[in-house]
Amino acid sequence: QETLIHKFLDSFSTFNMAPSAKQLSKKRKFVADGVFFSELSEFLARELSEDGYSGVEVRVTPVRTEVVIRATRTPRVLGHEGRRIRELTALVQKRFGFAPGNIELFAEKVDNRGLCAMAQAESLRFKLLGGLAVRRAC
């Protein structure tokens, strides 16, 4: 039973937060992964709140780490000729200590904003902050 648990825990890979990272214990690895995810999500929420940010998904592959940003307005996330997504990639790469080319950001459109709670809440927030009446905002 113990070997099954170890195989399960070994299936999760660590995020390369520092180039000279030592071997971490399982608990520290999960904590480090959670801290990375929460800091990344908070950063993207602040940067992309006006663009309908509705979450992030992190996929770790042997070659690189892929970050998929979900938003309702993907053209604004990408920017003119992909400039903004490259800037975000550089910021994330510098903040978390990834080597150049080891992290890649993608933008994914939320198909139905009404089914995504975070996108709906952000939309409602900006309508209310813009001065729209509460009954009309919904």
C-alpha positions in Angstrom: 0.0 0.0 0.0 2.9 2.3 0.8 4.4 1.8 -2.7 1.1 2.7 -4.3 1.0 6.0 -2.4 4.6 6.7 -3.4 3.8 6.0 -7.1 0.8 8.3 -6.9 2.8 11.1 -5.3 5.7 10.6 -7.8 3.3 11.1 -10.7 3.0 14.8 -9.7 6.0 16.9 -10.9 7.4 19.9 -9.2 7.4 23.3 -10.7 10.9 24.5 -11.5 10.8 27.5 -9.2 14.6 27.9 -8.9 17.3 26.6 -11.3 19.3 25.1 -8.5 16.4 23.5 -6.6 17.3 20.6 -4.3 15.2 17.4 -4.0 12.1 18.4 -2.0 10.1 16.2 0.3 6.6 15.3 -0.8 5.0 17.8 1.6 7.3 20.6 0.6 6.6 19.8 -3.1 2.9 20.1 -2.7 3.2 23.3 -0.7 5.6 24.8 -3.3 3.2 23.8 -6.1 0.3 25.4 -4.3 2.2 28.6 -3.5 3.2 28.9 -7.2 -0.3 28.3 -8.4 -1.9 30.8 -6.0 0.7 33.5 -6.7 0.4 33.0 -10.4 -3.4 33.2 -10.2 -3.3 36.3 -8.1 -0.9 38.0 -10.4 -2.9 37.2 -13.5 -6.1 38.2 -11.8 -4.7 41.7 -11.1 -3.2 42.1 -14.6 -6.1 40.7 -16.6 -9.1 41.7 -14.5 -10.5 44.0 -17.2 -10.1 41.4 -19.9 -12.5 38.9 -18.4 -9.9 36.7 -16.6 -11.6 33.6 -15.3 -8.8 31.3 -14.2 -5.6 29.6 -15.0 -4.5 26.0 -15.6 -0.9 24.9 -15.2 0.4 21.8 -17.1 3.9 20.6 -16.4 5.5 18.6 -19.3 9.1 17.2 -19.4 10.1 19.9 -21.9 8.4 23.0 -20.5 5.6 24.3 -18.2 2.5 25.4 -20.0 0.2 28.0 -18.4 -3.3 28.3 -20.0 -5.1 31.5 -19.2 -8.9 31.4 -19.5 -10.5 34.7 -20.3 -13.7 36.1 -22.1 -11.7 38.6 -24.2 -8.7 36.6 -25.5 -7.7 39.2 -28.1 -7.0 41.7 -25.3 -5.0 39.1 -23.4 -2.9 38.4 -26.4 -2.4 42.1 -27.3 -1.4 43.6 -30.6 0.5 40.9 -32.5 1.0 38.9 -29.3 2.9 41.6 -27.5 1.0 41.4 -24.2 1.2 37.6 -23.9 5.0 37.8 -24.5 5.3 40.5 -21.8 3.3 38.4 -19.3 5.5 35.4 -20.2 8.6 37.4 -19.5 7.2 38.7 -16.2 6.2 35.2 -15.0 9.5 33.8 -16.2 11.5 36.4 -14.2 9.3 36.3 -11.1 9.4 32.5 -10.6 13.0 31.9 -11.9 12.2 29.8 -15.0 14.9 29.4 -17.6 14.2 31.1 -21.0 11.9 28.8 -23.0 10.9 26.7 -20.1 7.5 28.4 -19.6 4.9 29.2 -22.2 1.6 31.1 -21.7 -1.5 30.4 -23.8 -4.9 32.2 -23.9 -8.1 30.2 -24.0 -11.5 31.7 -24.6 -14.4 31.0 -22.2 -17.1 29.6 -24.4 -20.1 30.5 -22.3 -19.5 33.3 -19.8 -22.8 32.5 -18.1 -21.5 29.1 -17.0 -18.2 30.5 -15.6 -18.7 31.9 -12.1 -15.5 33.8 -12.0 -16.1 35.5 -15.4 -19.6 36.3 -14.4 -18.5 37.9 -11.1 -15.8 40.0 -12.9 -18.3 41.2 -15.4 -20.8 42.1 -12.7 -18.0 43.9 -10.7 -17.0 46.1 -13.6 -20.7 46.9 -14.4 -21.3 48.0 -10.8 -18.0 49.9 -10.5 -19.0 51.7 -13.8 -22.1 53.1 -12.1 -24.8 50.8 -13.6 -27.8 50.2 -11.5 -27.8 46.9 -9.5 -31.0 45.6 -11.1 -29.7 46.4 -14.6 -26.3 44.9 -14.0 -27.5 41.3 -13.8 
